[in-house]
């Protein structure tokens, strides 16, 4: 089945459309939507780290390195070291992005981030939970049930989060520009819809590419 029409892809679609519904129903601001997208960068990194650990225990993520003999035990150890090194770099990336998001309201003269989050904290948490559920569904259906772990490669799991985050960064960059250049338009429903649709389109494209590139893609559903 094409990954675009798989259960996990439908979960991704539901999460993005759900974010739009919650944006309208709970009166989220564009800034609060940016915070939701920042949290998704956290989920992406966390699930890829989990994939690497799982693949190291029950898969063979280093078998493409024909010159290196890696046992199951050493595979897990290598992955832990790799996560400490590359995961540290990804953490720096996420924290720097958080700093930009945190400083944005004050830089725009719209108060401070804490006030904005206090006003819509529950709505942000609920919307963020939708994307967490989406990534959980994808992990379970694709990586575990469809056994993508059997053919996952360490190098791909380490660097794919940066590629996967490109959709989020693109949506966030557009939101930054709109907030800076067209603050009145930033508060409209049309603006939120455009950003969510752009992000959703990129999300589905990258989601499909990720699982088509997976060695188990012939049998995977997402």
Protein Blocks (a to p, Z undefined) as FASTA:
>chain_A
ZZklgmklmmmmmmmmmmmmmmmmnopafklmmmmmmmmmmmmmmmmmmmmmmmmmmmcf
klmmmmbccdfklmmmmmmmmmmmmmmmmmmmmmmmmmmmmmmmmmnonapfklmmmmmm
mmmmmmmmmmmmmmmmmmmmmmmmnommmmpcfklmmmmmmmmmmmmmmmmmmmmmmmmm
mmmlmmpmklmmmmmmmmmmmmmmmmmmmmmmpmklmmmcZZ
